[in-house]
Amino acid sequence: MAPEGVALDGWKARLEASESGFTLDTFRAWAKARRPGRPIFVDCTSSEDVALGYPALMASGLHVVTANKKANSGRQEHWRALRETAARHQRKFLYETNVGAGLPVIDTLKNLLRTGDTVHRVEGILSGSLSFILGLTEAGVPLSKAVGTAMEKGFTEPDPRDDLEGTDVARKVLILARELGRTLELEEVALASLLPEEFDAKGPLPEFLARLPQADELFQRRVDAHRKEGKVLRYVGSVGPEGVRVGLVPVPLEHPLAAVKGGENALSFLSERYSPTPLVIRGYGAGAAVTAAGVLADVLRLVEGPLP
């Protein structure tokens, strides 16, 4: 703990030199003892254990700002408990970066709904990392090398299989579906992996990465086959009347999603108000910088808003 604050030019060395461990219980006790005027817990991890601790943190008087998707895409009862606890203790729970990194996806959807619009369909490219990877493979870069480059740039999840197998995008569309009032679990999202069916993606991460070049030729064949048809592959998530699904979709070159690559995200909302032309949000969606900006925006919203 550092009540006096942490200098930005020395935080990493100070963290590595620290001998004190961290638990949510010690943080709650610290916050209760210090009684800060605007207590905000910021979670930039991908830890399910930390996400499960949000209700207890809120009950202890803390607001929660999170980039961690595990809370909103976990079990439905936890999703409901979060909102009930936040309302009961008058705490804010902000998670704009859960779906579009720095893009205003959650806020836009909530504003549509609170102003009386009816959203019929949400569809788009919700993974900056897969947008980046598919853009490279489209240019002839082998899949394994494209994944390695995305990892080096910090675009992927800690385990890139969360991206490649569609789990990360599935979590995002599940969050959107729940915002729209649907009651469902992650396993109910229809999910198709980006990786070829013939490729074995199991095992420890180092072993998976060592085997990944075996998928290069299989994947490139698919890319080339669709190129001959005048199409490109895009990893698309959707919430619509037919259900909630994510997977690779071949789209014609004139399709709006064909131009979305290089780390961009794009999402369309087809609603009563925005029909037949949907409301579209598009922008860069990969990397720590845009996500950090989105987290900071949520923190500033709490800091600058009225006290509860």
N, C-alpha and C positions, 0 to 999 in steps of 0.2 A: 504494500500500500504506500502511496505517496501523496499525502494530504496537501503538500505544498505545490504539487504539480510536477511534471516531468519535462525537462528541456528536450526539444525535438532533436537537437544535434547529439544527444547522448543516451537516448532511450534504450537502444538495442544493447549497448554495453552494460547499462545498468540492469536491464532485465536478465542478461546472461550471468551477471555477477550476483544476482539476488539469491539468497539462501532460503527465503521464505516461500512456501508453497501457496497455491491458491485453491480455494474451494468456494462454492456458492454460499455455503454457510458462513465462512469467515467474512465474505463480502457483505452479506446481509447484516452480520453483527457489526461490522465497521460502519455501514450506512446508518444503522439504528443508533449507534453511539454518537456519530458525528452530526446526524440530523441535517444534512445539506439542504439548502433552500429549494433546489431543483434536482432531485436525485435521479439520474438517468443511467441505466445499465445498457451498455452497447455491446452487442455480440457480433463479432466478425469471424466466428469459427464456423465449422460445419458439424459441430458436435451435437449428437442427439441428446446426450446427458444434459448439456447446458440448456438446450431447448425445453426439455422436460421440467427444468427448474424455474421457468418463467412465472407460473402462477404463484409460487412461494415468494419470488422476488417482488411481484406486484403487491402481494399481501403484506410485505414488509415495507411498502411505501415507495417502491421504485417504479419509474416509468421504464419501458423497454423499447429500445430501437435495435432492430436486428437485420442482418444480411443473411442469416441462417434460415434456409428454407425448411429445416426439419420440423419446426413447430407447426407451421401452417399446412404442411403436407403429411403430418403424422396422423395418428388415429383420430377419427371424427370426435370422439369424446374429449380428447385433449384440445382440439381446435375450439370446441364449444366452451370448455373450462377456461381457456385463456380469455375469451371475451366476457364471460360471466364474472371472472375475477377482476378484470380491468374495470368493468362497470361498477361492481360492488365497492371497490376501493378507489374509484375515481382516478385510475391510472391510465396513461396513454400507451398503446401498443402500436408502434409504427414499423412498417416493413416494406416500404416502397421498392427497395432493391431486390425483393424476393423473385420478381418476374423479369424485369427489364433492365437490371443494373441501374444506370443513371437515368433511364427513360421514365417518364411519368405515366406508367401503365396502371398501377393500382389506383392512384388518385383519380385518373381519368375515368376509370370504370366506376368507381364509387360516386363520382359526380354525375355520371350519366344516370345511375340508379336513383340517387337521392333527389334528382330533379324530375323524376317520373318517367324516364325513358325505359323502354323494354328492349333488352339486348337479345337478339336472335342467334347471333353467331359471332364467335371470336376465333380468329385464325391468323397464323403467321409463323415467322421464324423467330424462335425464342432462345436460341443458343448462339451467343457470339462466337464461342469456340468452334462449334460445328459449322457456322457460317464461314469462319476463317479456314477451317480444314477443307471444306468442300470447294472453296474458291481455289485453293492450292491444287487439289486433285484435278479440278477442271482444267487447270493449266498444265497438267501432266506430271505433277509432283507425286511420287508414290505415297500411298496412304500412311505408311509407317513414318516416313520422313515428315509429312505434314503434321502428324500427331506430335512428333518430337519437337517440331518448331513451335507448335501451340503451347506445349508444356514449358518450353524454355521461356516463352514470353509471359507465362503465368495466366494464360487464357483458360486453361482447363480446370476442372475440379481436381483436388489432391490425387484422386484415382481417376484417370481419364476415361475409364470404362463407365463412370457415371454419366459422362457426356456421350460416348460412342454407343452405348447400349440404350440410350434414350431416357435413363432414369431421371436425369436432371431436368429435361424438358417435360417429362411426365409429372414431376413435382410441380412445375410451373403451371401447367394446364389444370392440374388438380386444384391449385390455389385459386385460379381464375374461376373454375367451375363452382367452387364453394362460395366465392364472392357473389356469384350469380344465384346462389340459393340451392344448389344441388348438394345432396347428401351422398357421398361416395368415398371409397377408400382408394389408396394408391394402386392396389392390385386390380381395381376395376377399370383403370385406364388401359385402353387397347394400345399396346406398345410393340413397335417393330424396331429392332436394332439397326444401326447403320452398318455394323459389321456383317460380313457374309455369313449365312447360316452354316456353311461348312467349316467355319473357323472356330476353334476352341478358345474361348476367352476366359476360361476359369484359371484358378491358381493364384499364387502370390504375384504382386504387381511386377517385380523384376522379371519373372518368368513370362508373364503376359507380354511385356514390352519386347523381350528377346524373341518371342514367337511372332510378333505382329507383322514382320516383313512377309510371312507366309500368306498374309491376306492381300498383299499388294496387287498381285496379278488378278485375283478374283474380283477385287473391287474395280480395278482399272477396266476390266472387260465390260463391267456394267456401265461405267462412265462413257466408254467409247460407243457402246451399243445405243445409248440414248442420244449421244452427240450426232450419230448418223440420222436420227429421227428429228433433229433440230430441237432437242430438249436438254436440260441440265437438271442435275439432282439437287434438291433442297430438302432439308430436314424440317418438317412442318408439324406444328401442334395445333389442334382445333377443339373447340367446344361448340357443339351444335345439336340440332334435333336428333342426329344419328348417333350421338354419344360423345365421349371424350377420347381422343386418340392422338398418337404421335408416331411419326415414321418418315422414311424417305419417300419423296414424291417427285416424279419426273415432270418438270413444267416446261412449256414451250418458251422459246427465247423472248417472245413478246409478252409473256406473263409478268405482272409486276414483281413477283418474287424472284424471277430469274436474275434481276440486277442486284439482289441483296446478297452480298458476300463480303469477304475481307474483314469479318468481325462485326458486321452490322446486325441489328435486330430490326424486325418490322412486324407490326401487329395491326390488324384491321378489326373494327367493331361495326358489325352490321346490326342496326337497330331500327325501331320505328321512326326515330328522328333522322338517323343517318342511313337512308335507304332511298333509291337503289345504290347510291354512292356511299361506301362506308367511311367512317372516321379512321384515318391511318396515322400511326405513330411509327417513325422510322429514325434510326440513328445508331451510333456506335454502341455496342453492347458487350464488349469483351475486355477483360483486364481489370486490374485492381484499381486503377485511377478513376474510372467512371463509377465503379461500385462505391469507392470511398467517397466520391462527391455526393452520391445519392444518400449514403449513410449520414454524411455531414448535414445535408439538407434536412433530413428528418430530425437530427439533433437540434439544429437551429430553429426548426418549427416549434419544438418544445421549449427551447430557451426563450424565444421571442414571444411565445403565446402567453395568455393569461394564466395565472396560477390557479390550480384546481381548488 
